[in-house]
C-alpha cells in the first residue's frame, strides 16, 4: 500500500533524501570548490 502523495513504492520522501545525502559521494562533475571542467579525451 502506498502512502498518500506517493506514485511508486520506490518513491523517496524529503526526509529520507536528507538522510541519504550524507551517504552519497560528491559527483566528479560537481566539485565543491569549483575548478576547471573535465576535458573530453
C-alpha positions as CSV (number, residue, x, y, z in Angstrom):
1,X,0.0,0.0,0.0
2,X,1.3,3.4,-1.0
3,X,1.3,6.5,1.3
4,X,-0.7,9.5,0.0
5,X,1.3,11.5,-2.4
6,X,3.5,8.6,-3.5
7,X,3.1,7.3,-7.0
8,X,5.5,4.3,-6.8
9,X,6.7,2.0,-4.0
10,X,10.3,3.2,-4.6
11,X,9.4,6.9,-4.1
12,X,11.7,8.6,-1.5
13,X,10.5,11.3,0.8
14,X,12.3,14.6,1.5
15,X,13.2,13.3,5.0
16,X,14.7,10.1,3.5
17,X,16.7,12.1,1.0
18,X,18.1,14.3,3.8
19,X,19.4,11.1,5.5
20,X,20.8,9.6,2.3
21,X,22.5,12.8,1.1
22,X,25.3,12.4,3.7
23,X,26.0,8.9,2.4
24,X,26.4,9.9,-1.3
25,X,29.8,10.9,-2.7
26,X,30.3,14.3,-4.3
27,X,29.9,13.8,-8.1
28,X,33.1,14.2,-10.0
29,X,31.4,16.7,-12.4
30,X,30.4,19.0,-9.5
31,X,33.5,19.6,-7.2
32,X,32.6,21.5,-4.1
33,X,35.1,24.3,-4.7
34,X,34.8,24.8,-8.5
35,X,37.8,24.3,-10.8
36,X,38.1,23.6,-14.5
37,X,35.6,21.3,-16.1
38,X,36.7,17.8,-17.1
39,X,38.1,17.5,-20.6
40,X,36.9,15.0,-23.1
41,X,39.8,12.9,-24.4
